């Protein structure tokens, strides 16, 4: 069983309910305006691989990376035809390759989940090409919340503290844009989420950190909708 390598039980932390596993689209993924369909589909599939891994699905280690690679071939062709910078394409290509290699260590689901999240995070470079007016850190918000959830599951408070600092910096870079777009409710909620993440880390409460980070993914999705 793939999930045996993890010491923190999913059921205790309430992760399944927060992620909404069993849906056809990851709960922390939203359709971004102005994005080509192949890139959207790549982001969705990487998110599904992540969710299935944290839900303890063994089979995704065999099928997920191959599906991500297939979608990336289409998305890459589209991006190159559209004139996307080679550096932006290369970042995503490296992340997709890393996900494939992570599948060789199927006894470490958290490492593979991180690799899947890296694919989603890497697409921010291409999103910036298609949506030049979107604050660059916008797509880092959900990525960092997922990283924090994985830190909590791994019991890695040092990594969680580092990711919390990154999350706060990314949010400060985006916050004024969300307010200007009329997202006062989203701004207040994300302010509270960032503060709660920091409090959970100080309290060394891993279960609370995971729950807060999961909710933070959903809040980041609502911010994508505003911008």
Secondary structure, DSSP 4 states (H G I P E B T S, - for coil): -GGGG-SS-HHHHTHHHHHTTTSSS-TT--PPTT--HHHHHHHHHHHHHHHHHHTT-TTHHHHHHHHHHHHHHHHHHHHHHTT--HHHHHHHHHHHHHHHHHTT-TT-HHHHHHHHHHHHHHTHHHHHHH-TTS-GGGGHHHHHHHHHHHHHHHT-HHHHHHHHHHHHHHHHHHHHHHHHTT-HHHHHHHHHHHHHHHHHHHTT-HHHHHHHHHHHHHHHHHHHHH-
